[in-house]
Amino acid sequence: MVLDPGDGATPAAARRRIRGRALAIGVSVMPFGVSFGAVSVATGLSMLQTCLLSLVLFSGASQFALVSILGAGGGLASALLTALLLGVRNALYGVSVRGVLGVGGVLRPVAAEVTIDESTAMTLAESGAGFGAYAFWATALSVYVLWNLSTLAGALVGRGIGSLSAAGLDAAGPAAFVALLGPRVRGARSLRVVALAGAAVALGLVPVMPAGSTVVVGGVVAAAAYAGARR
């Protein structure tokens, strides 16, 4: 198959362009990684636990939701369930990129681990020119390495912070969560309505339900609303 790198560029030039974009994307997530590391440690997780979350879970919105719920006094089960619900979209991304990547064996779980918003977007953007798989791995490597390095840096900062409220960072987790998730629902009006419905339900239940459980209920409502809108 003859690859068309687009714009008259050679394949080598196309790969350099992709690597540059991948690096820029990786750099762009670093402030969030630093924020997560600091908030996580200040919430009460150890440096090891914080770094393992980034290494294993590797999903910014899910990680921020988990530590925000724990920091608000929510139970571990609610925090994990919320993180799992938010991570479902990554499994859906896997369906979109599976045909482009064509991976199997030991690479399949590795690809699943790094199938995130950024790597999926780059894959789909470059697949028409035949560079989808290259874009996926370049972006995944850049984001994974820089996210984890920035998490470690943030965790080192968080050790000296102590209390989140004393440092004025008690709203940092929810704010970063919204900043990460917000762009995912800008494209379609139906998604904005679904997101607002889930948020409204979660906020309305805050006075009557345990911390963290309202997010789970809001997520279920949002999922049901989205399924209804798709019919």
C-alpha positions in Angstrom: 0.0 0.0 0.0 1.3 3.4 -0.9 1.1 5.9 1.9 0.0 9.5 1.3 1.5 11.6 4.0 -0.5 14.6 2.7 0.5 18.1 1.7 3.3 16.7 -0.6 5.4 15.7 2.5 7.6 12.7 2.5 6.9 9.9 4.9 9.9 10.9 7.0 8.6 14.5 7.2 5.1 13.3 8.1 6.5 11.2 11.0 8.5 14.2 12.2 5.3 16.3 12.2 3.4 13.6 14.1 6.2 13.4 16.7 6.1 17.1 17.1 2.4 17.1 17.7 2.6 14.2 20.0 5.3 16.0 22.1 3.1 19.1 22.2 0.2 17.1 23.5 2.3 15.4 26.1 3.6 18.8 27.3 0.0 20.1 27.5 -1.1 17.5 30.0 1.8 18.1 32.4 0.1 20.9 34.4 -2.8 18.5 35.1 -0.3 15.8 36.1 1.4 18.1 38.6 -2.0 19.1 39.9 -3.1 15.5 40.3 0.1 14.5 42.1 -0.1 17.4 44.6 -3.8 16.9 45.2 -3.6 13.2 45.6 -0.8 13.3 48.2 -2.4 16.2 50.1 -5.7 14.2 50.1 -3.9 11.4 52.0 -2.6 9.0 49.5 1.1 8.1 49.6 3.6 9.0 46.9 3.7 5.3 45.9 -0.1 5.1 45.7 -0.3 8.3 43.7 2.3 7.3 41.2 0.7 3.8 40.8 -2.6 5.4 40.0 -1.0 7.3 37.1 1.0 4.2 36.0 -1.9 1.8 36.1 -5.1 3.7 35.8 -3.7 6.4 33.4 -6.9 8.4 32.9 -6.8 12.0 34.1 -10.6 12.5 34.7 -10.9 9.1 36.4 -7.9 9.8 38.7 -9.1 13.3 39.7 -12.6 12.0 40.4 -11.2 9.2 42.6 -9.0 11.5 44.7 -11.7 14.2 44.9 -14.2 11.7 46.3 -11.8 10.3 48.8 -10.8 13.8 49.8 -14.4 14.7 50.4 -14.8 11.8 52.8 -16.4 9.4 50.3 -15.9 5.6 50.5 -13.3 3.7 48.4 -16.1 1.7 46.7 -17.8 4.9 45.5 -14.5 6.4 44.3 -13.5 3.3 42.4 -16.9 2.9 40.8 -16.9 6.5 39.7 -13.4 6.1 38.2 -14.6 2.9 36.4 -17.6 4.6 34.9 -15.5 7.5 33.6 -13.1 5.0 32.1 -15.7 3.2 30.1 -15.2 5.7 27.3 -11.7 4.5 26.8 -13.0 1.0 26.0 -15.3 2.6 23.4 -12.2 4.3 21.9 -10.6 0.9 21.6 -13.3 -0.1 19.2 -12.5 2.9 17.0 -8.8 2.3 16.8 -8.6 -1.5 16.9 -8.8 -1.8 13.1 -6.1 0.8 12.5 -3.7 -0.6 15.1 -4.1 -4.3 14.2 -2.3 -5.3 17.4 -2.4 -8.7 19.1 -0.6 -10.8 21.6 1.2 -9.0 24.4 0.8 -5.6 22.6 -3.0 -5.7 23.0 -3.2 -5.0 26.7 -0.4 -2.4 26.3 -2.5 -0.6 23.6 -5.6 -0.8 25.8 -3.7 0.8 28.6 -2.8 3.8 26.5 -6.0 4.2 24.5 -7.0 7.6 25.8 -8.6 10.7 24.3 -5.4 12.1 22.9 -4.0 8.9 21.3 -7.4 8.1 19.8 -7.8 11.6 18.3 -4.3 11.5 16.7 -4.9 8.0 15.4 -8.1 8.9 13.7 -6.7 12.2 12.3 -3.7 10.4 10.7 -5.3 7.1 9.7 -6.4 8.5 6.3 -2.7 9.0 5.3 -1.7 5.6 6.6 0.0 6.9 9.7 -2.7 6.1 12.3 -0.7 3.4 14.1 2.4 5.6 14.2 0.5 8.5 15.6 -1.2 6.3 18.2 2.1 5.0 19.6 3.9 8.4 19.4 1.2 10.2 21.2 0.7 7.4 23.8 4.4 7.3 24.6 4.6 11.1 24.9 1.5 11.5 27.2 2.3 8.4 29.3 5.9 9.4 30.1 5.1 13.1 30.7 2.0 12.4 32.7 3.8 10.1 35.0 6.8 12.4 35.4 4.6 15.3 36.2 2.6 13.2 38.7 5.8 12.4 40.5 6.8 16.1 40.5 3.3 17.1 41.8 3.5 14.4 44.5 6.8 15.8 45.7 5.2 19.2 46.0 2.1 17.7 47.7 4.2 16.2 50.5 5.0 19.8 51.7 1.5 21.1 51.3 -0.3 19.2 54.1 -4.0 20.1 54.2 -5.7 20.9 50.9 -7.9 23.6 52.5 -4.9 25.2 54.3 -3.1 25.4 51.0 -6.1 26.7 49.1 -6.2 23.6 46.9 -9.4 22.1 48.1 -11.1 23.0 44.8 -8.2 22.0 42.6 -9.3 18.4 42.1 -12.8 19.2 41.0 -11.6 22.1 38.9 -9.1 20.0 37.0 -11.6 17.2 36.6 -14.0 19.7 34.9 -11.2 21.1 32.8 -10.3 17.6 31.6 -13.8 16.4 30.9 -15.3 19.7 29.6 -13.8 19.5 26.1 -15.2 16.0 25.6 -18.8 17.3 25.7 -18.4 20.5 23.6 -19.1 19.0 20.2 -22.7 18.0 20.4 -25.7 19.6 22.1 -27.1 16.3 23.2 -23.9 15.5 25.1 -24.0 18.9 26.9 -27.6 18.2 27.9 -26.7 14.7 29.2 -23.7 16.1 31.1 -25.8 18.9 32.7 -28.5 16.4 33.6 -26.0 14.1 35.4 -24.4 17.1 37.2 -27.8 18.4 38.3 -28.8 15.1 39.8 -25.5 14.7 41.5 -25.6 18.2 43.0 -29.3 17.8 44.1 -28.4 14.6 46.0 -25.5 16.1 47.9 -27.5 16.9 51.1 -29.1 13.5 51.4 -26.5 11.0 50.2 -23.0 10.0 51.4 -20.0 11.8 49.8 -19.0 10.2 46.5 -22.2 8.3 46.0 -23.9 11.2 44.3 -21.3 11.2 41.5 -22.1 7.5 40.8 -25.9 8.2 40.7 -25.3 11.2 38.5 -23.2 9.1 36.1 -25.9 6.4 35.9 -28.5 9.0 35.1 -26.3 10.6 32.5 -25.6 7.2 30.9 -29.4 6.4 30.8 -30.1 9.9 29.3 -27.5 9.4 26.6 -28.9 5.9 25.8 -32.4 7.4 25.5 -31.1 10.3 23.3 -29.5 7.8 20.9 -32.8 6.0 20.2 
